[in-house]
Amino acid sequence: MANLELANASTGKRAGAKLIDLGIAWLLQLVPFALGAASLLSLSGSRYPTSADQQALLAATVWYVVGGVLGMALWVFCWAWEAKTGKTPGQAMLGLRTSSLEGFAPGWGAVFVRNLVFGLICFIPFVGVVLALVSNAFDPNSKRQGWHDKAARTFVFDVRAGRDPLTTGGINGPASFAPRPELPAVQEVASPMPVRSAAPVTSAAPVTSAAPVTSAPSSVPRPDRQYSAAVHPDAEVGQTRFSRAVGERSGGADEVVLSFSDGRRVALRGPVLVGRNPAGYEEETVQELLAVDDPGKSVSKTHLAVWSDGSRVWVQDRRSTNGTRIVRGDGGSSPAPAGQPVEVDAGDVVHFGDYFFSVGRSRA
């Protein structure tokens, strides 16, 4: 996560935060459980319980129920707090935050899975608790995820040593954290409305959604045909054809440029497939297969496709494992539905796994 001002939480701090959380739970239940145990110790031990024994049993039951309710209330509170803010009491004390893969609040489901898997690991005889606390040490990808994090698809960051992604725009942060393409001129993508005539558009004409493209050059993929197949992103596919028109462009026309987080810049003159080792569908024609060096495998083998039909730029998630998210120039963010083309504009940022690229236009 270089250049993003993020710091992965260390194994020691992760274990410390979890032990603090467990310690608070134990202390909260200590008094009622101790009172319940004291009530049981006051039993006479007689074969025939006396009224005093019955009262002691009732008191012990009440105290144990109170302890259980307090423990459950604390668990629900911590569940909700971590789901919405990425914090537990222990993490708040040590400056840690749990986030989703995009760097936002993890949500109820992810936190539930995370705690469930952590608890299951603890059931391993003798060493379960230790393994659960230090499992991130076995992650070769910068030790950023424990086994429970991998199952829940979460990260844990040290916000005292680095940036807090939950309050600063996610993994890739606001515009100030993302590398900006040094383009001669950056312009907004042209209106998605096709030009029907030379007459100027007046204010009385309502703006409607763009009509689907009914024809396109042979080198541009047809979203309704080639990209709708339910092919696993890591599956072996047929031979990919490369366009002979690579490097050609209309004189004076705007050129779409993709600026990747690893420093590469690609002029979009045909369909580009992005992934760890991308490959097109059988006989699919593309401009370039752009491989991303991702040891942690946050990026699928064939993660996404990006292409232009002339005036518009499209991105399609190729049913990747970790998904694709579009962050708009105005700060809005939404996931790209798997298998469906999504239009992007100049200034938008496309996140895929731990990487991203920004979309820009330049005029030669």
Summary of the structure (lengths in Angstrom):
residues: 364
radius of gyration: 27.8
end to end distance: 33.2
largest distance: 102.4
contacts: 1086
relative contact order: 0.12
helix: 29%
strand: 19%
